[in-house]
Amino acid sequence: MVKMKLIAVFLALSIVNHALSHSAFMTTQNRRSSIVQFHKQRKIINAKAEDEMKPIQFHAVPGKGDLYNDDELMGLLSLHLALNDGNEDEVNSSPVNEEAIPGIHDLVLQTITDIESSSPTLQLFDVKLEENPPSYLDGSMSILMELLRDKKPDIRAIASDVDGTLLSSGQVLHPITLDAVLRAIDQSKSNTQQKIQHFFPATGKSRRGAARSLGPIIGPLLYQCPGVYIQGLYCVDADNNVLFEKKLPSSAVKAAEDLVAQFGISIIGYDGDNLYSTELTETVVELSEFYGEPTVELIARDGSVLNLVEHEPGMHKLLLMDKDTERLTTIIRPKLEELAQLHDATVTQAIPTMLELLPKGCSKAYGVRKVCEALGLNAEKELLAIGDAENDVGMLQMASIGVAVGNACPQARDAADFVMKECNDEGGAGLAMGLFGFDD
């Protein structure tokens, strides 16, 4: 029975996710119709769950691999088609009570209840797991239940990466993620005690770049939230007080510029929200035009372009950029690692075409810890962190619940407590917030 309920949970979550993704740009009435249609398909879900019980073999490693075999995927596809092929005229023939339409969790709960019995409604995800779950349970499902039961109740804050996590591959917010971020910020600003008391971005971007990238709805709200920016090198509270910042030694900047000149690649220096380069190459311009960072400027004096090391306030971090990702990884990165060791710096990566040089001992995780300390949070007990890249590893390991979205790199997947099947293009971050953050 436990196994049947676990299957039902994931079938239901998948169907709702497919339905929501499909209707992302539909009208509100059509979205409501899709959800109502889901109710009509619950008997199909239950029948599929029972049907799939016998042949399913679970072999996945926790946080790895696909959650469904071929038969299950075919079942999901059939359910998705059934959901979208329903008689919409029948649905629209009677008025819809929006308040009566349940959320994802309610739908999952009803599916579990239908399979189990006609007994009174259970609490959300109140699946009774044995003290020592049987080995036939899929690892990631077992871990999911443990996280929901043992850790979710204490979550008070959400920290999320931006590029590759909140933002899709097209640099926009998926509607599911947009709704979840708005909900998290709304709860954090409520006058009454809410489950989520703090939401903040934890990103390699500048603050202005993060606000610009997240669009006209979320962007302005970031200035009312705490934030970890520039890989933890510039951290602020909700009142815009700087909690922590650190800049690179000038010797590290000079050595990096020499390396850039040797290989003919692009470089950008970050000084807060001001970005500088020595040449406005196509790669440099793309950082602003595609990734939403502030416009990169040249440092000029008396008509001459200066090197970054001559920028007197100094640089928080450097980006070394090359479209040739193989050369960047196999040739340039080892050399950058060597000079980092010599000049009190460290190297990380968030995007395949960019390497980042930071002050030694600093990281996104370090910045997240600084913000949590200022907010009176115990990160190991009260923080949900979501990410996708190498630079998110420390944050995912430190948080009470670390979640990697489905498009995450191997390092982030290994560091996470749970890996979403859904990627950033499917609202994976928003679904993670709903699953591990909010009460309902």
C-alpha positions, 0 to 999 in steps of 0.5 A, spaced: 500 500 500 505 504 501 508 503 494 501 504 491 501 511 494 508 513 492 506 511 485 500 515 486 503 521 488 508 522 482 503 520 477 499 526 480 504 531 480 506 529 473 499 530 471 498 536 474 505 539 472 504 537 465 497 540 465 500 547 468 505 547 463 501 546 457 496 551 460 501 556 462 499 561 457 492 559 456 486 564 459 484 563 467 478 560 465 482 555 461 486 553 466 480 552 471 477 547 466 484 543 465 484 543 473 477 541 473 478 536 468 483 533 472 478 531 477 474 527 472 481 523 470 482 521 477 479 514 476 484 513 470 490 515 475 488 510 480 487 504 475 493 506 472 497 506 479 494 499 481 495 496 474 502 498 474 504 495 481 506 488 479 511 490 473 514 496 476 522 494 478 525 500 482 533 501 481 534 508 481 539 511 486 537 516 490 537 523 487 539 520 480 536 517 474 529 517 471 523 516 476 519 512 471 520 506 466 517 506 459 510 503 461 509 508 466 511 514 461 506 511 456 501 511 462 503 518 463 502 520 456 495 517 456 493 521 462 496 527 459 492 526 453 486 524 456 486 530 461 487 535 455 482 531 450 476 532 455 469 535 454 471 542 455 464 544 453 461 540 459 466 543 464 464 550 462 457 549 462 456 550 469 460 556 473 466 554 476 468 556 484 475 558 484 476 557 491 473 550 491 479 548 486 484 545 489 492 546 489 497 540 487 497 538 494 490 537 494 489 533 488 495 528 490 492 527 497 485 526 494 488 521 489 492 517 495 485 517 499 481 514 493 487 508 492 487 507 500 480 507 502 474 511 503 476 513 510 477 520 512 482 525 509 489 524 511 494 530 512 498 532 506 503 527 504 501 523 511 504 516 508 505 512 513 513 509 512 516 504 516 522 505 521 526 501 516 523 502 509 523 496 505 528 495 500 523 495 494 522 502 495 525 507 490 530 510 493 528 517 491 521 516 493 523 514 500 528 520 501 522 524 498 517 522 504 523 522 509 524 530 507 517 531 507 516 528 514 522 530 518 525 536 515 519 540 511 516 542 517 522 546 520 523 550 513 522 558 514 526 560 508 528 559 501 534 561 497 534 560 490 539 560 484 537 565 478 540 563 472 538 555 470 534 555 476 529 560 477 530 562 469 528 558 463 533 557 458 530 562 454 531 567 460 524 568 462 520 565 469 516 559 467 509 561 470 509 555 475 516 558 478 513 566 477 507 564 482 511 560 487 516 566 488 511 571 488 507 567 494 514 566 497 515 574 497 508 575 499 509 570 505 515 573 507 512 580 507 506 578 511 503 582 517 501 575 520 506 569 521 507 565 515 510 559 514 516 562 509 519 568 513 524 569 508 526 569 500 532 571 497 536 570 491 543 567 491 546 568 485 552 570 481 549 576 478 549 583 480 543 585 484 541 590 478 542 584 473 538 579 477 532 584 478 533 586 471 533 578 469 527 576 473 522 581 470 518 587 471 514 583 476 519 580 481 525 584 479 522 590 483 521 586 489 528 584 490 530 590 493 525 589 498 528 582 500 535 580 502 540 577 497 546 574 495 549 577 489 556 576 485 557 569 488 556 571 495 561 577 494 556 582 495 550 580 500 545 585 503 539 585 508 532 587 506 533 594 508 539 594 503 544 594 508 551 591 506 552 584 510 558 582 507 562 584 501 569 582 499 574 584 493 579 580 489 587 582 490 590 586 485 595 581 484 590 576 482 586 581 477 593 582 473 595 575 473 588 573 470 588 579 465 595 576 463 592 569 462 586 573 458 591 576 453 595 570 452 589 566 449 585 572 446 579 571 450 574 576 453 574 578 461 569 582 465 570 585 472 564 586 477 564 592 482 558 591 485 552 593 479 558 596 475 561 591 470 567 593 466 572 590 460 578 591 456 574 590 450 567 590 448 567 583 444 560 579 442 561 575 448 561 581 453 555 584 450 551 578 450 552 578 458 548 584 458 543 583 452 542 575 453 543 574 461 540 581 463 547 584 466 548 591 466 551 594 460 559 593 460 563 599 460 570 600 458 575 604 463 578 610 460 582 615 461 585 621 457 582 617 451 586 610 453 582 604 455 585 602 462 586 595 464 581 592 470 587 592 475 587 600 474 580 600 477 582 603 483 575 601 487 577 594 485 573 588 483 569 583 486 570 578 481 572 576 474 569 573 468 573 569 463 569 568 457 570 563 451 565 560 446 570 554 446 567 550 452 572 545 451 578 549 451 575 553 457 575 547 461 581 543 459 586 548 458 584 555 461 581 552 467 587 549 470 591 555 468 586 559 472 586 554 478 594 555 478 594 562 478 588 562 483 592 558 488 598 563 488 594 570 489 589 568 494 583 566 489 579 561 487 575 558 481 568 556 480 563 556 474 556 557 473 555 557 466 559 553 461 562 559 457 564 562 463 569 561 469 569 565 475 575 568 479 573 570 486 577 571 493 579 565 496 575 563 502 569 566 498 563 562 495 555 563 494 555 558 500 559 563 504 554 569 502 548 565 504 551 563 511 552 570 512 545 572 510 542 567 514 546 569 520 543 576 520 536 573 519 537 569 525 536 563 521 539 556 522 541 554 515 542 547 516 535 546 519 531 552 516 533 553 509 530 550 503 536 551 497 535 550 490 540 550 484 543 547 478 550 548 477 557 547 480 557 554 484 551 552 488 554 545 491 556 548 497 549 552 498 545 545 497 550 541 501 549 546 507 541 547 507 536 543 511 533 541 504 538 542 498 534 541 491 537 540 484 532 542 478 532 537 473 537 540 468 542 540 474 550 539 473 552 532 476 556 536 481 549 539 483 545 533 483 550 529 487 550 535 492 542 535 493 538 532 498 533 531 492 533 532 484 527 534 481 525 530 475 522 537 472 527 542 469 528 550 469 524 550 463 518 546 466 518 550 472 522 545 477 524 551 482 517 553 483 515 545 484 520 544 489 518 550 493 511 548 493 513 541 495 518 542 500 517 550 502 509 551 503 504 548 507 499 547 502 
